Amino acid sequence: MSITANQSLLIFVSYILLLFLISYWTSKNSSTLSFFNGNKNSPWYAVMYGMIGTTLSGITFISLPGIVKGASFSYLQMSLGYILGYIGVAYILMPIYYKNNLISIYGYLDKRLGKSAYKTGASFFIISRGLQAAGKLFIMATVLQTFIYTPLGIPYTVNAFILLLIITLYTLKGGIKTVVWTDTLQTTFMIGAGVLTLYLIADQMNMSLSDIYQKAVEETNYTQAFFWDIKATNYFWKQFITGAFIVIVMTGLDQDMMQKSLTIKTLKAAQKNMVFFSFILFGTIALFLILGVFIYQYADFLSLELPKKSDQLFPMIAQQKLGLFGACIFLLGVTAAAFSSADSAITSLTTSFCIDFLNLDHSQKSDVEKLKVRKITHIGFAFGLFLLVIFFNSINNTNALDTILKLASYTYGPLLGLFAFSIIMKEDRKPMFVPLICIISPVICYYLQANSASLFDGYKFGYELLLLNGVLTFLGLLLTSFLKK
């Protein structure tokens, strides 16, 4: 028995009501400042647990299991690098943020390099996080379209609009404090859905979990984790090092991820949060890769024709083959994962724009005026994400996880170069033409990636393009700093 549109709608609405109850509880006595920093009173363990859902999102829930057939367990190579990256964030970047008592982490660029670098860094964050959030929301909207809206004859545009409206409303008042606590709930649903799906598949195949996994080991290459062809995009050291730097830029240099950690009262507790989180995240990623093995084994068991896009397989099996309970837990899991990522994205985008561009934290406006500005900004970003989701839907033709990581290589590279220059170079070293350098570097990277096979004897760039982008930005800043002197 598969799930009906009305049953899906009931589950979705029930979950939304739960989110609004948490929003009501957490937004009591909220203010403009508490919207941005949660009054510096978030428990480190709640932040750590909720960050799992934010980091992984609906992209992991759907796309990560889907990549197993084509990429095996190679993503674990990158995930090992993540651990090193999180340790670097905890002990290199977080002390800087806490020492300077920052609400927006890009305020450090202002203190170190001046307004031009500050605004450039904040702009690249807004572009980066906006694109990521749109991609993740696209996954969520696609699932809802399949489960609810298409059977009811409702177009995708209405679906996306309703989704963004819900997220906007439950984060509008409480901000980051609401996000910290809703994310803990959503992480629980996401991980729980993954675990329960494993058991459902095992029950359907009338096999134990270990037998299904062992069968995959013996008959497929799905579980191969390490690859040593230096020219390939999945070469171990390439992915390991890239994984470390992806974490540094997509967590340590990202207002969305760091805003939660900066709501923790002390640096020591925030560092504990980051280190513990890195190991739990690795285990969660391994769980969803194993889930991918089970899904493909189950598809073979049923002799299913695989969909053209790998991130469509899990939704198809959940809706059509795992019964009412399986479809319900899938819908809850992907809903939780997507909301966990999107609510924090809108909140952090609002924070960055209000602090970095409108200087709302130092404004002489009254509290009522600040509240109005902040709400208008919040709604504006929600509408912008709505437009991006519609755009993403029109162009997507590949695995969504791969698409978002490729986009990150271009948009986060300049942030990596800016912060590296700020931390490594002496304080009297001030670069020129910062915005131009941060635009030229990704353009050069795009050219090199498009022509890498012919230029570098068959070598193909993967996600390590992020490092090259950062290095080019750093070198441009360094060269122009000598011109200024």
Salt bridges, closest charged atoms under 4 A:
ASP110 OD2 - LYS115 NZ 3.17
ASP183 OD2 - LYS260 NZ 3.86
GLU219 OE1 - LYS215 NZ 3.04
ASP254 OD2 - ARG129 NH2 2.92
ASP256 OD2 - ARG129 NE 3.26
ASP256 OD1 - LYS260 NZ 3.50
ASP361 OD2 - HIS362 ND1 3.55
ASP402 OD2 - LYS406 NZ 3.05
ASP428 OD2 - LYS485 NZ 3.72
ASP457 OD2 - LYS231 NZ 3.65
GLU464 OE2 - LYS238 NZ 3.82
